[in-house]
Amino acid sequence: MGDRQSIPLPRSNYQLEIILVGVTHPGNLGAVCRTMLNYGFANLRLVQPRCQPDDVEARNRAKHAGRILDDCSVYDSFESAVDDCSLVIGTSGKREIGSKTSFRHFSYPWEMVERIESFDGRVGLIFGEEGKGLSTVDLERCDFLVTLPTWEGYPISNLSHAVNVCVYELHRQRVIARQGRDPALPNIVPLKRTMNPSLKKILSKGIDEMGQALPGNDERKSSFSQTLRRGLMRSMPTNDEASRLIGGFLDATTALQFVEGDTKWKRHRRRKLSSPEEE
């Protein structure tokens, strides 16, 4: 299990409220809490829920996101739940055609992100009851609607899955924009996968030396080096990955030279390769 760090929740220009209308299954309720906290959101509102925040199954499914259940608010009506929201976004998987098309002007989740990225206010993102979704009346109360890009052969998603897609897209934008510059978004998985030019030269030299240590003719050695170099560069290794590879190539070259009886393993044995400019 991944370690949990004591860091603040990420912040956005907007304040997001996840609002579940008529949630029925406690397992779904707990799963929604878990996926919310996975992506750094913690504000949950329930409208006329048919299961309760203190349900054992909800707690079990929430795992370490039980605090969202502790702090969630319960409302008697849709109107009261969105009364303080400056923007109300409805969700639906029912993409009717014909006369209802003009009513359901949908956006995809990534379009929603673009629209609210610089929005300064409270945003209510509304999800309907499992198996039913939001009613037409509730959808009419929303400022705009979002749908998932699901396959038309089976378009309706599970409630927690739908919430997951939306909060993932919202958090994805925050990571791209602020990772490494926000205490809540540490730079653990680097966004930029680049290699220092000098290190690239050292890596190339290590590959060539290992290729030359192989048994066989020059064509075989050259072909091996070219294939390995191109294969590695297609993966775009980072500086750290390249450094680890260089160390392995050095050890492999030394072993090959020893097996082949090449005395270079004695004369040139080293733990470090230098770039051509340093030699």
C-alpha positions as CSV (number, residue, x, y, z in Angstrom):
1,M,0.0,0.0,0.0
2,G,1.3,3.4,-0.9
3,D,2.4,5.7,1.9
4,R,0.2,8.6,2.8
5,Q,1.9,11.9,3.3
6,S,0.8,14.7,5.6
7,I,0.3,17.3,3.0
8,P,-2.5,19.8,2.3
9,L,-5.2,19.2,-0.3
10,P,-4.5,20.8,-3.7
11,R,-6.3,24.1,-4.3
12,S,-8.1,25.4,-7.3
13,N,-9.5,28.8,-8.3
14,Y,-13.0,27.2,-7.8
15,Q,-14.3,25.3,-4.8
16,L,-15.7,22.0,-5.9
17,E,-18.8,20.4,-4.2
18,I,-19.6,16.9,-5.3
19,I,-23.4,16.5,-4.9
20,L,-25.0,13.1,-5.0
21,V,-28.8,13.1,-5.4
22,G,-30.6,10.1,-4.0
23,V,-27.6,7.8,-3.6
24,T,-28.9,4.3,-2.9
25,H,-26.0,2.0,-2.3
26,P,-23.6,2.5,0.6
27,G,-20.8,0.8,-1.3
28,N,-21.1,3.4,-4.0
29,L,-21.2,6.2,-1.4
30,G,-18.0,4.9,0.1
31,A,-16.3,4.4,-3.3
32,V,-17.2,8.0,-4.2
33,C,-15.4,9.2,-1.1
34,R,-12.3,7.2,-1.8
35,T,-12.0,8.4,-5.4
36,M,-12.6,12.0,-4.4
37,L,-9.8,11.9,-1.9
38,N,-7.5,10.1,-4.3
39,Y,-7.7,13.2,-6.5
40,G,-7.6,15.8,-3.7
41,F,-11.3,16.7,-3.3
42,A,-13.1,16.5,0.0
43,N,-16.4,18.4,-0.2
44,L,-19.4,16.1,-0.4
45,R,-23.1,16.9,-0.3
46,L,-26.0,14.4,-0.2
47,V,-29.5,15.2,-1.4
48,Q,-32.2,12.9,0.1
49,P,-29.8,10.0,0.4
50,R,-31.3,6.5,0.7
51,C,-28.2,5.3,2.6
52,Q,-26.4,7.0,5.4
53,P,-22.8,8.2,5.9
54,D,-22.4,6.1,9.0
55,D,-23.3,2.8,7.1
56,V,-20.7,0.2,7.8
57,E,-20.3,-0.7,4.1
58,A,-19.9,2.9,3.1
59,R,-17.2,3.2,5.7
60,N,-15.4,0.1,4.6
61,R,-15.5,1.1,0.9
62,A,-14.3,4.6,1.8
63,K,-11.1,3.2,3.4
64,H,-9.0,6.1,4.5
65,A,-11.4,8.7,3.1
66,G,-13.8,8.3,6.0
67,R,-13.3,11.9,6.9
68,I,-15.4,12.9,3.9
69,L,-18.3,10.9,5.3
70,D,-17.7,12.6,8.7
71,D,-17.9,16.0,7.2
72,C,-20.4,15.6,4.4
73,S,-23.7,17.7,4.4
74,V,-27.2,16.3,3.9
75,Y,-29.9,18.3,2.2
76,D,-33.6,17.9,1.8
77,S,-33.8,19.3,-1.7
78,F,-31.8,19.9,-4.8
79,E,-32.4,23.6,-4.5
80,S,-31.0,23.9,-1.0
81,A,-27.9,21.8,-1.9
82,V,-26.9,24.2,-4.7
83,D,-28.2,27.5,-3.2
84,D,-24.6,28.8,-2.6
85,C,-23.1,27.5,-5.8
86,S,-22.2,30.0,-8.5
87,L,-22.1,27.3,-11.1
88,V,-24.1,24.1,-11.3
89,I,-23.0,21.3,-13.6
90,G,-25.2,18.3,-14.1
91,T,-24.1,14.8,-15.4
92,S,-26.0,12.3,-17.4
93,G,-25.3,9.2,-19.6
94,K,-28.6,9.5,-21.4
95,R,-27.7,11.0,-24.7
96,E,-31.1,11.0,-26.4
97,I,-31.6,11.8,-30.0
98,G,-34.4,13.6,-31.8
99,S,-36.5,16.2,-30.0
100,K,-34.5,16.0,-26.7
101,T,-31.2,16.7,-28.4
102,S,-31.7,20.4,-28.1
103,F,-32.2,20.1,-24.4
104,R,-29.1,18.0,-23.7
105,H,-26.2,20.2,-24.9
106,F,-23.4,18.0,-23.4
107,S,-19.8,18.8,-22.7
108,Y,-17.1,16.1,-22.2
109,P,-15.2,16.1,-18.9
110,W,-12.1,17.7,-20.4
111,E,-14.2,20.5,-21.8
112,M,-15.7,21.1,-18.4
113,V,-12.2,21.4,-17.0
114,E,-11.3,24.1,-19.6
115,R,-14.5,26.0,-18.8
116,I,-14.0,26.2,-15.0
117,E,-10.2,26.3,-14.8
118,S,-10.2,30.0,-14.1
119,F,-13.6,30.2,-12.5
120,D,-13.6,31.9,-9.1
121,G,-16.5,30.6,-7.2
122,R,-18.2,27.5,-5.8
123,V,-19.0,24.8,-8.4
124,G,-21.6,22.1,-7.7
125,L,-21.0,18.9,-9.8
126,I,-24.2,16.9,-9.6
127,F,-24.7,13.1,-10.0
128,G,-28.0,11.3,-10.0
129,E,-29.3,8.2,-8.3
130,E,-27.9,4.8,-9.5
131,G,-30.0,3.3,-12.2
132,K,-32.0,6.5,-12.8
133,G,-29.6,9.4,-13.0
134,L,-30.8,13.0,-12.6
135,S,-34.4,13.7,-13.4
136,T,-35.3,16.0,-16.3
137,V,-36.4,18.6,-13.7
138,D,-33.0,18.5,-12.0
139,L,-31.2,18.7,-15.3
140,E,-33.1,21.8,-16.2
141,R,-31.8,23.4,-13.0
142,C,-28.2,22.9,-14.1
143,D,-26.2,25.6,-16.0
144,F,-24.6,23.0,-18.3
145,L,-24.3,19.3,-18.6
146,V,-21.4,16.8,-18.8
147,T,-21.4,13.3,-20.2
148,L,-18.7,10.6,-20.3
149,P,-17.3,9.5,-23.6
150,T,-18.6,6.0,-23.0
151,W,-19.4,3.5,-25.8
152,E,-22.9,3.9,-27.1
153,G,-23.5,0.1,-26.9
154,Y,-23.3,0.4,-23.0
155,P,-23.2,4.1,-22.1
156,I,-24.3,4.2,-18.5
157,S,-21.5,4.1,-15.9
158,N,-21.5,3.1,-12.3
159,L,-21.9,6.2,-10.0
160,S,-18.4,5.9,-8.5
161,H,-16.8,5.4,-11.9
162,A,-18.5,8.5,-13.2
163,V,-17.3,10.6,-10.3
164,N,-13.8,9.1,-10.8
165,V,-13.6,10.2,-14.4
166,C,-14.7,13.8,-13.6
167,V,-12.4,14.3,-10.6
168,Y,-9.5,12.7,-12.4
169,E,-9.8,15.2,-15.3
170,L,-10.1,18.1,-12.8
171,H,-7.0,17.0,-10.8
172,R,-5.1,16.2,-14.0
173,Q,-5.2,19.8,-15.0
174,R,-3.9,20.8,-11.6
175,V,-1.0,18.4,-11.8
176,I,0.0,19.6,-15.3
177,A,-0.2,23.2,-14.2
178,R,1.4,23.2,-10.7
179,Q,3.2,19.9,-9.9
180,G,6.4,20.7,-8.1
181,R,5.4,24.2,-7.4
182,D,2.5,23.5,-5.0
183,P,3.2,21.8,-1.6
184,A,0.1,19.7,-2.2
185,L,1.5,18.4,-5.5
186,P,5.1,17.0,-4.9
187,N,7.1,16.2,-7.9
188,I,7.3,12.5,-7.3
189,V,6.6,11.4,-10.8
190,P,8.4,13.9,-13.1
191,L,6.3,15.4,-15.8
192,K,9.3,16.2,-18.0
193,R,11.2,13.1,-19.1
194,T,14.3,14.6,-20.6
195,M,18.0,13.5,-20.6
196,N,21.0,15.7,-20.2
197,P,22.9,15.9,-23.5
198,S,26.2,15.0,-21.8
199,L,24.6,12.0,-20.1
200,K,23.2,11.0,-23.4
201,K,26.7,10.9,-24.9
202,I,27.9,8.8,-22.0
203,L,25.0,6.4,-22.4
204,S,25.8,6.1,-26.1
205,K,29.4,5.4,-25.3
206,G,28.5,2.7,-22.8
207,I,26.3,1.0,-25.4
208,D,29.1,1.1,-28.0
209,E,31.7,-0.3,-25.6
210,M,29.4,-3.2,-24.6
211,G,28.6,-3.9,-28.3
212,Q,32.3,-4.0,-29.1
213,A,32.8,-6.5,-26.2
214,L,30.4,-9.0,-27.7
215,P,31.7,-12.0,-29.6
216,G,31.3,-12.1,-33.4
217,N,32.1,-9.8,-36.3
218,D,32.0,-6.1,-36.5
219,E,28.6,-6.0,-38.3
220,R,27.0,-8.0,-35.5
221,K,28.5,-5.7,-32.9
222,S,27.4,-2.5,-34.7
223,S,23.9,-3.8,-35.3
224,F,23.5,-4.7,-31.6
225,S,24.6,-1.2,-30.5
226,Q,22.3,0.6,-33.0
227,T,19.3,-1.6,-32.1
228,L,19.9,-1.1,-28.3
229,R,20.4,2.6,-28.6
230,R,17.3,3.2,-30.7
231,G,15.2,1.0,-28.6
232,L,16.2,2.8,-25.4
233,M,15.8,6.3,-26.9
234,R,12.3,5.5,-28.0
235,S,11.5,5.0,-24.3
236,M,12.8,8.5,-23.5
237,P,14.7,7.6,-20.4
238,T,15.2,10.2,-17.6
239,N,18.6,11.2,-16.2
240,D,18.2,8.8,-13.3
241,E,17.2,5.9,-15.6
242,A,20.1,6.6,-17.9
243,S,22.6,6.7,-15.0
244,R,21.4,3.3,-13.8
245,L,21.7,1.9,-17.4
246,I,25.2,3.2,-17.7
247,G,26.3,1.4,-14.6
248,G,24.8,-1.8,-15.8
249,F,26.5,-1.5,-19.2
250,L,29.8,-0.9,-17.5
251,D,29.5,-4.1,-15.5
252,A,28.3,-6.1,-18.4
253,T,31.2,-4.9,-20.6
254,T,33.7,-5.8,-18.0
255,A,32.2,-9.3,-17.7
256,L,32.1,-9.8,-21.4
257,Q,35.8,-8.8,-21.7
258,F,36.7,-11.2,-19.0
259,V,34.9,-14.1,-20.6
260,E,36.4,-13.3,-24.0
261,G,39.9,-13.1,-22.5
262,D,40.1,-9.4,-23.5
263,T,42.7,-7.8,-21.2
264,K,40.8,-4.5,-21.4
265,W,38.8,-5.7,-18.4
266,K,42.0,-5.2,-16.4
267,R,43.4,-2.1,-18.0
268,H,40.2,-0.2,-18.4
269,R,38.1,-1.5,-15.6
270,R,36.3,1.4,-14.0
271,R,33.0,2.4,-12.2
272,K,32.4,5.5,-14.3
273,L,32.3,6.5,-17.9
274,S,33.4,9.9,-19.0
275,S,31.9,11.9,-21.9
276,P,34.1,12.4,-25.0
277,E,34.7,16.0,-24.0
278,E,36.1,15.0,-20.7
279,E,38.7,12.6,-22.1
